[in-house]
Amino acid sequence: LPAPGADASAPGKYPVALPEKFDGAPASFPMFLAQAKLYIQGRARNFPDDRTKVHFLISLLKDQAAKWALPLLRQDSPLLADYTGFCN
């Protein structure tokens, strides 16, 4: 972990792996979400708003999970700008 006061969002300073893509399996969702949140928190400068966070999460979806998200993108759903709502 970075030292207190260290810039964790600077490139190469926060060694957290990119989460694996999520395929929609309910049993693996809690771990996927925890890893994604850890990644986002560690690179806060790269995720300045809810929309950026949600778009990042959607980029990590595949198979059934990606199919679930497609209508949200097509309709420009308000959920795309609601990180907490999207995660729930």
Backbone torsions as a table, in degrees:
resi	resn	phi	psi	omega
1	LEU	NA	148.2	179.1
2	PRO	-67.9	153.1	176.9
3	ALA	-65.9	151.3	177.1
4	PRO	-53.9	133.0	179.8
5	GLY	86.9	-7.9	179.3
6	ALA	-73.5	153.2	179.9
7	ASP	-84.9	92.3	-176.7
8	ALA	-70.9	-17.1	-177.4
9	SER	-91.4	-2.5	177.6
10	ALA	-71.9	141.5	-179.0
11	PRO	-55.2	135.3	176.8
12	GLY	77.5	0.9	-176.0
13	LYS	-99.7	-12.8	-174.2
14	TYR	-131.7	96.7	-170.9
15	PRO	-79.7	71.1	175.5
16	VAL	-114.8	128.5	-177.8
17	ALA	-71.1	150.1	173.2
18	LEU	-63.4	132.7	-179.8
19	PRO	-61.9	150.6	174.7
20	GLU	-69.9	153.3	178.9
21	LYS	-64.5	144.3	-178.4
22	PHE	-100.6	127.6	-176.0
23	ASP	-97.0	-2.8	178.8
24	GLY	105.8	-2.9	179.1
25	ALA	-67.3	117.4	-176.0
26	PRO	-55.5	-36.4	-177.5
27	ALA	-65.3	-27.6	-178.0
28	SER	-95.2	-3.2	-177.6
29	PHE	-63.2	-46.5	-178.8
30	PRO	-57.0	-41.4	-179.9
31	MET	-70.0	-41.2	176.8
32	PHE	-57.5	-49.1	-177.2
33	LEU	-64.6	-40.5	178.4
34	ALA	-62.1	-43.8	179.8
35	GLN	-66.5	-40.1	179.6
36	ALA	-65.8	-42.5	179.0
37	LYS	-63.9	-40.5	178.1
38	LEU	-61.7	-43.0	178.5
39	TYR	-62.1	-46.6	-179.9
40	ILE	-62.8	-44.7	-179.7
41	GLN	-63.2	-37.3	-179.1
42	GLY	-73.2	-16.1	-179.5
43	ARG	-129.2	48.6	-173.5
44	ALA	-54.4	-35.0	-179.8
45	ARG	-63.8	-27.5	-179.9
46	ASN	-81.1	-11.3	-176.2
47	PHE	-129.2	71.8	-171.7
48	PRO	-74.3	-16.5	-177.2
49	ASP	-148.7	170.6	-177.3
50	ASP	-60.8	-40.3	-177.8
51	ARG	-60.8	-42.7	179.2
52	THR	-63.2	-41.7	178.8
53	LYS	-63.2	-46.0	-179.3
54	VAL	-64.8	-42.0	178.5
55	HIS	-61.8	-38.8	176.5
56	PHE	-62.1	-47.1	179.2
57	LEU	-59.5	-43.5	179.7
58	ILE	-62.8	-34.9	179.0
59	SER	-65.8	-17.5	179.4
60	LEU	-96.1	5.6	179.7
61	LEU	-92.9	146.9	175.7
62	LYS	-143.3	168.4	176.5
63	ASP	51.7	-128.0	-176.1
64	GLN	-61.0	-37.8	-179.5
65	ALA	-64.1	-40.3	178.4
66	ALA	-66.9	-38.8	177.3
67	LYS	-62.8	-36.4	178.2
68	TRP	-63.2	-39.6	-175.1
69	ALA	-79.7	-21.7	-175.0
70	LEU	-55.4	-46.3	177.9
71	PRO	-61.1	-33.3	177.7
72	LEU	-61.7	-42.0	179.4
73	LEU	-69.3	-43.6	-178.6
74	ARG	-62.7	-35.8	-177.1
75	GLN	-93.7	0.8	-173.7
76	ASP	47.3	53.8	-177.1
77	SER	-56.6	144.0	174.4
78	PRO	-59.2	-22.6	178.8
79	LEU	-63.0	-22.6	179.0
80	LEU	-67.3	-17.6	178.8
81	ALA	-111.4	18.3	-178.4
82	ASP	-130.3	87.7	-176.1
83	TYR	-57.8	-47.5	-179.2
84	THR	-63.4	-46.0	178.9
85	GLY	-61.8	-40.8	179.5
86	PHE	-64.3	-40.1	-178.8
87	CYS	-70.1	-24.4	179.8
88	ASN	-85.7	NA	NA
